[in-house]
């Protein structure tokens, strides 16, 4: 089926945000006296923060709840948003998609404040119809709900959309929703729910044209 829209993941797909997310996790958690510096940067890539909290909870103070923890992490991230940079070539790829007449939205597992911070840092609000954050759905990726919500708001069938993801969690979500999936920077592996592997955004226009 001909695609009419692109659903972009944000973190690691549009913006090189993973280093700042990791710094914010370490700094925010250190505020409560816990050192997580032994955790690799890629450990929680594509994982929403309530799952991160559950994973590190055994190392946190027993009386620390999710809300003050996530607020401290979020505040650090937003305060250092000037460090954020777009993934090489992605802004040009978004411009090409606009030239093709494709609608563009963002679908993220991050909270609304982080999503808006990322979009503002990249200066891409004018290219997007809307964004879906974890606050807009009941279930985040890998559940298909975020991508289904995007298709519903666009009044499109999910098969008329292509998702671009840098994590297997996100790819599973998009495929379960019924979308074609482009995997950015992911290792090719049999069984992955990915239709196209992308190593540089200069390759994306040709992929899009193949589905138009």
N, C-alpha and C positions, 0 to 999 in steps of 0.2 A: 504494500500500500504506500502511496505517496505521503511523505512526511510534510507536516505543516508547521511544526514547532520543535524547538530544542528545549530540553529541561537540563539545565546545568547544575551539577553539584557545585559547591563553593570551595570549601576548604581542601586545598591540595589539587583542585581542578581549575578554578579560576584564579585563586590567590595562593601564594606561597605562605600559608598561615600556620602550617604545622609547627615550625620552630617557635612561633610566638605562643601558640596554644600550649606547647610543652613548658615554656618558660612561665606562663601564667599558672599552670598546674603546680609547678614546683614552688613558685613564689607564694601563691595563695595558700597552699598547704603548709608551707614553712611558717606562715603567720600563726598557725595553730600548733607549732612545735614539732611537726613531722617532716622528716627529710625523705623525699622520694627521688633523689638524684640518681639512684641505681636503676630507675625505670627507663628503658630505651624510648627515644622520641617516637618511634613508630608503634609502640605498644597499643595505644588507644586510637590509632588512626581510624576514622569512620565510625567511632563508637560514641553514642550520645552520653551526656554527662551523668545521668542517673546510674547508668551501668558502670561508668568509671568510679563513681562514688562507692558503689557496692563492692567493686574490686579492691579498692584501697581502704575500705572502712576498717578492716582489722588492724590497720596501722595508725588510725586516727584516734584522737581522744574519745573516750567512750561516750561523752556527753555532747559531742559535736554532731549537729544535724546537717542535712543537705543544704538548707537555705543559706546560712551564713558562709558555709564552705564555697558554694558556687558563686555567691555574690562577691567574695574576695577574689576568686579567680577571674570572674568576668570584669571586675573593676580594673585589675591589672592589665588584662587584654586590651580593653578600651583605651586605657591611659597610654598604651604603647602602640596604638594603631598606626602611628607614623612609620613604623618598621615594616609594614605590609607592602608587598610588591606583587604585581600581577605575574602569573606564569608567563614565560616568554612566548610571545606570539598569540596569546589568547585574545587580546583586544582586537587585533587584526582579524582573527577568526570570527569574532562576534560581528564585526563590521561586514564581513563577507556574508554571514548569515542574514543580516539585515538587507543586504543587496539582493539576496535570493528571495526576499519577502517572507522569511520564516519568523514566526513569533518566538520570543525567547523569555524563559522564566528561570528562576532559581529554586532548587529544592534541596534543603539542607537539614541535617540532623542537629544543627546548632540552635540555640535560643534566639528569640527575636532580636535582642540587643546586639548579639554578635553578628547575626546576619546583616542587620542594618549597618553596623560598623564596617563590615567587609565591603558591602556594596558602595558605601560612601568613600571608603579608602581607594577603591578602584575607579570611582567616577563613572559607574555604568548604569546608574538608575534610569537614564533616558533610553537605554537599550532594552529594558525589561518591562514586561507587562505587569508582573508581580513576583513575589517570592513566597515560598512556603518554608516556615521554620518548624522546629519541634513543638513550639507552642500552639501551632495551628492544627495539630492532629492529636489523636489519642495514642497512636503507636508510631514510633519512628522506624527508620530503616533498621533491619532488613525487611520489615513489614512493607507491603506495597502501598499502604495508605497515603504516604506523602506524595507519591507520583500519581496515584489515582485522584487525589485532591486537586493536583495541578491540571490534569486532563479535564476534570469536571468543571473547574473554573474557566478553562479555555473553551469549553463546550466541544471538545474533540474526543474522538475515540483514542485510547492509549496507543493503538497501532499506528496512529497518525503522528506520533511523537518519537523522537530519538533522545535518549538520555546520555549524558557524558559524565562518567564517574572515574574516580581514581582509587576506589576501594571496592573490595569484593562485597562488602556489606551493602554498599549502595547499588552495585550491579545486580545483586540478588533482588533488591527491592524493585528496581526498574523493570527487570525481566518478569517478575511476578505480577507486575501491573500490566504487562503486555507490550512493553515498549522495546524497540531496538536499543541496543546498548553499545556505546563506544567506551572502551577502557583506556584511560589515559595513564601511561607510565606503568601499567600492570604487566607482570610477566605472563607470557602466553602459556596456558595450561589447559589440557584436555578437561572438559567438563565445566569450565567456567562459563557463566551465562553472559558471554560477551560476543557480539557480532563482528566488531572491528577493534583492532588494537592500534592505538595511536601513540606515537613516540615524540611527535612535534606537531604543534598546531598548524603548521604549514600544510600538513597532510589532510586536515579536516575538510576544506572545501570540496575536494574530490569525493570524499565519503558522502558528504551531504548531497552532491549532485547525483550520485548513484541511487539515491532514494527519492529523487524528485521527479 
